[in-house]
Amino acid sequence: METWTIRTDGGEGHLELNTFRPAPGATPEAPSEAAPEPAAGAGVVVVHGTLITAALYRPFARSLARLLGRPVHCYNRRGRAGSSPQPADYSAGTEVDDLAAVLRETGSTDVFAHSYGGFVALQAARSVPIRRLVTYDAAVSLAGNLASRWRPELERSVAAGELDAAWAHLVQGLETAGPVSKLPLGALRMLSILSARTTVGAQMRELLPTAVAEMRAVLAADAELADFAAVTTPTLMLTGGWSPDYFAETGRQLAAAVPSIEFAVVPGQLHEGPIRPGNRRLSLMAARFLLGSGTPARLGFRRRLRLGR
């Protein structure tokens, strides 16, 4: 793994990247059918979700690099690890500009994006050249469908320094923690206290202020289906079979309205699918699509890939 830093557009900030490269001379482990090939050595950028850093995507990135035979770059978005803090005027535009800078500086052509990262990537696809895009549980707000997920108590709790309560409101509102999300607030607060003793749990608490800004950015960028009509990037929107239903509903709507977007449900997968170590299924599906193997029905998962109903 290589760790390096790039300057953002305008030079007002910087982003920390982790790069994973296939072994010298290695051939792709997921060969594609006849399809346009990306430029030799062209990379793939992974855009991570909220409340976490790029570090959790290292196993996924290593697997994707081996499968593609191409470098994979995971960068820390603003407000975490070695990247600049979120600016005072933070918005979806901030993230789009940052992704554009990472694509340019790394010579990358393709993107894999998870959760909030999927929101960023789909916003970017409206104006930034991206050859192919895969999203997993993209947190896109369509016609106000995510407004009910916003809990004002989250922001108030963060401002008051009540991070356990803030975490409880976030998890209950987004329902991204599987069955745990259904627990009462008191139980979730206790779970936050216990998880804070772990490295990942402590990190999530520290990142709660960034989650407030990111949720506000999603709601501020609320869009209609017609706003994505200009997206021509071949895009595969995936969601987990055990992910919250609203991710699937968004994917189905976009796929029905935009010819370049396809949608599929991956059975047995939770919202955190891309950051679960050893989850080869998702990396293989992403690799095959990025290599140009076409539609979900041709990804080699005909029996295990359940298309949206």
N, C-alpha and C positions, 0 to 999 in steps of 0.2 A: 504493500500500500504506500502510495506517495501522498504527502500532505503539503499543500501549497496554498497561496493566497492570490486572489485577483482583486483589482480595483473595480468598483462599480462605475456605471456611466456617470460622468460629471466629476468623478474623483472624490466624492464626498464620503465614501465608505469603502468597505472591503468585505470579501466573503472568503471563508475557509473551505477548501475542497479536499476530499479524499478521492484518490484515483486508483482504480483497480485495473490491471492489465492482464490479458491472457498470457500464458507462457510463450516465449519466443518460438515461432514456427508452428504454434498450435493451430489446428483447423477448427472451425465451428462445430460444436457438438450437436447443434440443432439445424442441420442443413435445410435450406428452403427449396421450394420448387422454383422453376424459372421465374425470375422477377428482377426488377431493376435493383442493382447492387448499390449500396452507399459507397462513398469515396473510401479508398483504402485507409484504414486506421480511424475512420470517422467514429466519434464516440457517442455514448448515450448518457444523458443526464437524468439522475434520479432526484425528484423533488419530494421532500418528506412532509409529513403531516404536522399537526399542532401538538404542543406539549412534549415533543421529543426532539432529538437531534439526529444528524445524519449517521451517527455511530451505530444506531440500531439496524441500519440497512446494510451493514457490511457483508453479512452472509449472503443476502439477496444479490448484492452488487457483484460479489465474487462469482456466484453461480451464473449470473447474467453475462459476465465477461467471458467465462469459459464457453457458455453456450453460443455466444455471438462471435467469439474470436475478435472482439473489439473492446477498447477501453470503456469503462463505466465510471462516471464521475458523480459522487454524492457531495453536495454542498450544504453547508449549514446556512439556513435562512437567517435573516436579521434577528438579533436578540438572543443568540445562543452561541455557545462554544467560542470559537475564535473569530466570529463574524461581528460586524458592527451592530450596535443597538438599533432597534426600530426608531426611525426618525419621528419627530413630533407630527409631521404631516403624513404619516404612514397610511398607505391605501393599497388596493389591489394593483394600482399602477406601479407602486414601489416594487412589488414582487415580479411583475411582468418585466420591468426594466432589468431587474437583477437576473432573471432567467435568461433574458436575451444576451446579457453580458457573459454569462456562463457558457451559453451555447457558442458564442463567438470566440471567446478566449480559449475554449477547449477544442474547438473545431468539431463540435458535435452536431449531429443532424436529427437525432431522435430523442424522445423523452418518455420516461416512465414516472408516473406521479400518483401519490397516495393521499387520500382524504383531502385536507386543505391544499396539499400540493396539487391534487387533481383540479381543484378550483383555479389555482394559479395557472396551470398548464392550459386549461381550456380558455381562460381569459387571454393567455398569450397567443394561442392558436388563431385568434381573431385578427392578429396584426403581425405576429412574428413568424418567419419561415421555419416550419418544423416539418421534416420529411414524414415521420410516422410517430404516433402518440398512443400510449396505453395508459389508462387511468384505472385506479382501483378505489371504489367508494368515493368518487369525486364529490366534494361538498359544495355543489353549485345551488344557488338559490334561484328558483324559477317562479315567477309570479307570486312571490312572497311565501313560498311553501316552507321556508326555514325560519320564518319569523317566530313561530311558536316554540322553536328550539332555544331561542334566546331567553336567558333568565337574568333580569336586571339585578337579582340578588347576587349573581356571580361578580359583577363589577363592584357592587357595594362591599361585598366581602373581601375582595382583593384590596380595595382602597382602605379598608379597616384593618388589614393585615390578618384577617381570619381565613387563612389559606385552606384549612380543612373544610370549612363550610363552602368556600369557593369551589374546591374540587368536587364536592358532593353535588352542588348545583350544576356544574359543567357536565358531569357524568350522567346525572339524571335527565338533563335537558337533551343531550345529544344521543343518549342510549347506545354509545359505542363500546361499552364494556360488557356486552352480552347480558346474561341473566343478572349480573351484578348491578346493572343500571336500574333494575326494578326494585332494589332495596330501598327502605325508607331513608330519609335524609340523615337521621341519627346514626343508622348503621353505616352509611357511606362516610360520614365524618369519622367514625371509629376506624373504618378501613383505611382512610387517608392517613390517620395517625400511625397505624401499623405499617403501611407501605412506605411512610417517610423514613423508616429505618433502613430501607434498601436504597441502593444507588439510583435505580430508575425512579423510584417513588420520590426521593428527595429532589431529583432533577425536575420531575413534573411539577412539583410545588413551586420551584424557582421560576418555572416558565409560565405560570398562571397569568402574570400580567401581559405576556405576549399573546396568550389565548384570547384575552379580552379584545385587544386590538384586531386580531385576526377574525374573530366572529363579527365584529363591527364592519370589517372590510367586506366580508361575504354578504352581509345584509345590505350594505351600501351599494354593492355591485349587483343587486337583484336585477334579473333580466327576464326578457320574454324569449320564447323559442325563436322568434324572427331575428333576434340579436346574434344568433349563432349561424344564420343562414350562409354567411360568407366564409365559414370554416371549410376549407378544402383539404386539410390535412387528413389522411386516412387515420381514423381514430377507433380504437377498441376500448369501450367502457365496460369494465368488469365490476361485479359486486359479489360479495360472499353470500352463500346461501343462508348463513346465520347473521348477516349484517342487518342493521336496521332497514326496514322496508323503504324508507324515503330515498335511499341511495338507488335502489332498483327503479323506483318510480321516475326519478330524474333521468336515469339512463334510458329507460324505455321511451320517454317523451322525446329526448334529444335524438335518439336513433330513428324514431318515426318521422321526425321533422327535417333532419339534416342528412342528405345522402352519403356524406363522407363518414358518418358515425355509425358504428355497430355496437351492439350491446349483448352481454351474456352474463349469466349467473354461474358462479363456480360453487358447486355443492360442497357442503362441509367446511366452508371457510368462514372465519370470523372477521370482524373489521380489521384486526391487527394482522391479517394474513401475510403481508409482505415483510413483516418484522419478526415472524416466527421462524427460528432457526430450523433448517432442514426442509423448508417448504419448497420443494423442487417444482411442484405442479405449477405454481404461479410464475416462477422464473422461466419455465419451459414454455408456457403459453405466451408470455410476453416476448420471449426470444423468437418464437415462430412467427408471431405477427410482425415484429420489427424486421425480421428477415424477409418479409414479403410473402408469407405463406397464405395470405388472403383472409377469407371470412372465418368466423368462429366455427362454422360447420366443417372447415378444412384444416382445423388446427390439430387434428389427431386426437381429439377428445370427444368424438361423436357420441360415445356411450356415457361419458361422464360429465359432459358439458350441457347443462340444462339452459336452453335459451329462454329469454323472458317470455312470459305468457301474455 
